[in-house]
Amino acid sequence: MKIGVGLPNQVREMDPSIIPAWASQAETAGFSSLGTVGRIAYPGLMDTVALAAAAGATSTIGLISNVMLTPVWPAELLAKEVAGIDAVSGNRLTLGIGLGSRPDDYVVDGRGPRGTGKRLDHDLEVYRSVWRGETADGASNPLVPTGTREVPLMFGGMAPASFERVARWGEGYIGPSVPAEMAAQAFDAARSSWKNAGREGSPRLVAIAYYVFSDAEQGRANVRNYYSSADEPVMDIVDSAICTGPDAIRSAVRAYSELGVDEIIFNPALADIDEVARLADIVL
């Protein structure tokens, strides 16, 4: 099982200048991927910006959004933005997609929080069209250079439609930030959807887990603040899955390895660059 580390782009009031150094250190340490967490109405760093900064600061490590709230974007603009990040990185980007559950993240006129699933299905068609070099309505030229690849897609979410999109559009599924025993059912659903659709092989399965070393209390507070719009029981579930220290991190690695996932990405609860080396010392 591969092990990646998240960028601290949605730690509240984080300093964006930490991103290039964080990415470089993660690559040097040997992590498989750098991940981002996506939200708009929050004082963090946009995941597209974080991924672009990480792409420029690294040369080999994978990049993945886990997950980006793509329905908040006009589809053509996001498709061009994502294609550019992927190209700058040398084709290292995987676009992890989710709908989100917070209405305040939908800040663009005409792209509100209703009908997001139907809109996403339309947008997926647009992404593929843009990446293939087809001309958008009203445009005199393709939006991307010749040779742009179709960026690999993965999906998060717990609704049946999420698993159907994995099988129809994606290469795999990204699990929720919950204890491994709770995520197991979602990974099984992704496998079943894949098989029922007649896809060959198996879907790529990526688990995510929050972690913190130096200040567990502050780390928990940061994660709970990020999920503060959720009901208290939901926050408690996410809180219970935060890995605080070496033993909890090793336990998460064992649990997800037993579930047969391909990769686990540990998302930081603190924007402290020393957390990268601390995690590497335990898992690599």
Solvent accessible surface area in square Angstrom, and as a share of the most:
residue,aa,sasa,rsa
1,M,86,0.38
2,K,131,0.55
3,I,17,0.09
4,G,0,0.00
5,V,0,0.00
6,G,0,0.00
7,L,3,0.02
8,P,1,0.01
9,N,0,0.00
10,Q,15,0.07
11,V,15,0.08
12,R,110,0.40
13,E,127,0.57
14,M,16,0.07
15,D,88,0.45
16,P,67,0.42
17,S,82,0.53
18,I,30,0.15
19,I,1,0.00
20,P,55,0.35
21,A,52,0.41
22,W,0,0.00
23,A,0,0.00
24,S,47,0.30
25,Q,61,0.27
26,A,0,0.00
27,E,39,0.18
28,T,119,0.69
29,A,40,0.31
30,G,49,0.47
31,F,8,0.03
32,S,32,0.21
33,S,7,0.05
34,L,0,0.00
35,G,0,0.00
36,T,0,0.00
37,V,20,0.12
38,G,6,0.06
39,R,18,0.07
40,I,45,0.23
41,A,39,0.30
42,Y,27,0.10
43,P,54,0.34
44,G,29,0.28
45,L,27,0.13
46,M,55,0.25
47,D,4,0.02
48,T,3,0.02
49,V,77,0.44
50,A,0,0.00
51,L,0,0.00
52,A,44,0.34
53,A,33,0.25
54,A,0,0.00
55,A,3,0.02
56,G,62,0.60
57,A,34,0.26
58,T,16,0.09
59,S,82,0.53
60,T,103,0.60
61,I,6,0.03
62,G,20,0.19
63,L,3,0.01
64,I,1,0.00
65,S,0,0.00
66,N,3,0.02
67,V,34,0.19
68,M,2,0.01
69,L,10,0.05
70,T,0,0.00
71,P,0,0.00
72,V,6,0.04
73,W,37,0.13
74,P,44,0.27
75,A,4,0.03
76,E,68,0.30
77,L,111,0.55
78,L,0,0.00
79,A,1,0.00
80,K,105,0.45
81,E,73,0.33
82,V,0,0.00
83,A,5,0.04
84,G,35,0.33
85,I,11,0.05
86,D,3,0.02
87,A,71,0.55
88,V,104,0.60
89,S,7,0.05
90,G,54,0.52
91,N,82,0.42
92,R,35,0.13
93,L,1,0.01
94,T,12,0.07
95,L,0,0.00
96,G,0,0.00
97,I,1,0.00
98,G,6,0.06
99,L,51,0.25
100,G,40,0.39
101,S,100,0.65
102,R,28,0.10
103,P,89,0.56
104,D,78,0.40
105,D,0,0.00
106,Y,24,0.09
107,V,97,0.56
108,V,59,0.34
109,D,142,0.73
110,G,81,0.78
111,R,33,0.12
112,G,26,0.25
113,P,66,0.42
114,R,214,0.78
115,G,53,0.51
116,T,18,0.11
117,G,19,0.18
118,K,169,0.72
119,R,40,0.15
120,L,2,0.01
121,D,52,0.27
122,H,115,0.51
123,D,1,0.01
124,L,0,0.00
125,E,87,0.39
126,V,20,0.12
127,Y,1,0.00
128,R,46,0.17
129,S,33,0.21
130,V,4,0.02
131,W,3,0.01
132,R,144,0.52
133,G,28,0.27
134,E,86,0.39
135,T,73,0.42
136,A,23,0.18
137,D,151,0.78
138,G,93,0.89
139,A,35,0.27
140,S,107,0.69
141,N,95,0.49
142,P,69,0.44
143,L,39,0.20
144,V,13,0.08
145,P,106,0.67
146,T,147,0.86
147,G,75,0.72
148,T,35,0.21
149,R,75,0.28
150,E,65,0.29
151,V,1,0.01
152,P,34,0.21
153,L,2,0.01
154,M,0,0.00
155,F,3,0.01
156,G,10,0.09
157,G,37,0.36
158,M,111,0.49
159,A,54,0.42
160,P,103,0.65
161,A,40,0.31
162,S,8,0.05
163,F,19,0.08
164,E,108,0.49
165,R,16,0.06
166,V,0,0.00
167,A,6,0.05
168,R,162,0.59
169,W,24,0.08
170,G,5,0.04
171,E,58,0.26
172,G,0,0.00
173,Y,0,0.00
174,I,2,0.01
175,G,3,0.03
176,P,33,0.21
177,S,13,0.09
178,V,25,0.14
179,P,24,0.15
180,A,12,0.09
181,E,134,0.60
182,M,89,0.40
183,A,1,0.00
184,A,23,0.18
185,Q,142,0.63
186,A,3,0.02
187,F,1,0.00
188,D,78,0.40
189,A,34,0.26
190,A,0,0.00
191,R,79,0.29
192,S,56,0.36
193,S,20,0.13
194,W,16,0.06
195,K,161,0.68
196,N,127,0.65
197,A,61,0.47
198,G,61,0.59
199,R,87,0.32
200,E,159,0.71
201,G,68,0.65
202,S,91,0.59
203,P,7,0.04
204,R,63,0.23
205,L,4,0.02
206,V,0,0.00
207,A,1,0.01
208,I,15,0.07
209,A,7,0.05
210,Y,17,0.07
211,Y,0,0.00
212,V,0,0.00
213,F,40,0.17
214,S,62,0.40
215,D,65,0.34
216,A,39,0.30
217,E,147,0.66
218,Q,85,0.38
219,G,0,0.00
220,R,77,0.28
221,A,51,0.40
222,N,22,0.12
223,V,4,0.03
224,R,62,0.23
225,N,56,0.29
226,Y,11,0.04
227,Y,39,0.15
228,S,66,0.43
229,S,73,0.47
230,A,33,0.26
231,D,101,0.52
232,E,98,0.44
233,P,87,0.55
234,V,67,0.39
235,M,23,0.10
236,D,69,0.36
237,I,59,0.30
238,V,9,0.05
239,D,22,0.11
240,S,77,0.50
241,A,18,0.14
242,I,8,0.04
243,C,7,0.04
244,T,48,0.28
245,G,13,0.12
246,P,53,0.34
247,D,111,0.57
248,A,36,0.28
249,I,0,0.00
250,R,104,0.38
251,S,50,0.32
252,A,13,0.10
253,V,32,0.19
254,R,138,0.50
255,A,32,0.25
256,Y,5,0.02
257,S,58,0.38
258,E,146,0.65
259,L,49,0.24
260,G,44,0.42
261,V,7,0.04
262,D,66,0.34
263,E,3,0.01
264,I,0,0.00
265,I,0,0.00
266,F,0,0.00
267,N,3,0.01
268,P,6,0.04
269,A,1,0.01
270,L,17,0.09
271,A,35,0.27
272,D,45,0.23
273,I,50,0.25
274,D,75,0.39
275,E,1,0.00
276,V,0,0.00
277,A,45,0.35
278,R,85,0.31
279,L,0,0.00
280,A,14,0.11
281,D,118,0.61
282,I,41,0.21
283,V,26,0.15
284,L,99,0.49
